[in-house]
Amino acid sequence: MIKKLCIIPAACLLLQACTTYDPYTGDEKVSKTAIGAGIGASVAAVVAYIDNKGESSKKRNQRILAAAGGGAAIGGGIGFYMDNQEAKLRKQLRDSGVSVVRDGNNINLIMPGNITFASGSGNIQADFYPVLDSVSVVLNEFNQTLVVVSGHTDSAGSDSFNQGLSETRAQSVANYLRSREIMNERIDAVGFGERQPISANDTAAGRQSNRRVEMTLLPISS
């Protein structure tokens, strides 16, 4: 179920600088936007969303782990597990236009709006399905992670329209992942509307950056 979440201002949620990988070359680089707070704040907002689910979230995690391997925690350490998952995602997503951002033990996939949805639409563009299929292959292999799909918009239009559009887009991606046999309980969808920009909204390029869907992968340890 999609929930509207009130977020603390981005500056208060800033995490450590993120390591990013160019989606076309696979080369490591440091994102100026991430250092500025945008991407780190988006991940922090997702973490806060999950943490606020309380006891129900803990029980869900236990069910996921049981389904993944008899209730055992991630073998070999969380960092190593997420390293391997990240490497496979980068290989699968090279040349896709999707950016892979590592933030601590979390992985964030940033899917620009221009390659995922038509303007104002909540329907996934047909040529983006193969990209989601590639992501699903990795998610099915690394089944001890939560998958939080978050929708984001620019500031054009009303807040209520942007909120609704972000929710619809997040749910569309989440539903497609479920259709690719990703365990339902692993997936959450949330719309942030225009509240988590990663660029300024006063330029066309900035607004384009803000129109996006993110997929945040969080390791389950208990």
Secondary structure, 3 states (H helix, E strand, C coil): CCEECCCCCHHHHCCCCCEEECCCCCCEEECHHHHHCHHHHHHHHHHHHHHCCCHHHHHHHHHHHHHHHCCCCCCCCHHHHHHHHHHHHHHHHCCCCCEEEEECCEEEEEEEHHHHECCCCCCECHHHHHHHHHHHHHHHHCCCEEEEEEEECCCCCCHHHHHHHHHHHHHHHHHHHHHCCCCHHHEEEEECCCCCCCCCCCCHHHHHHHCEEEEEEEECCC
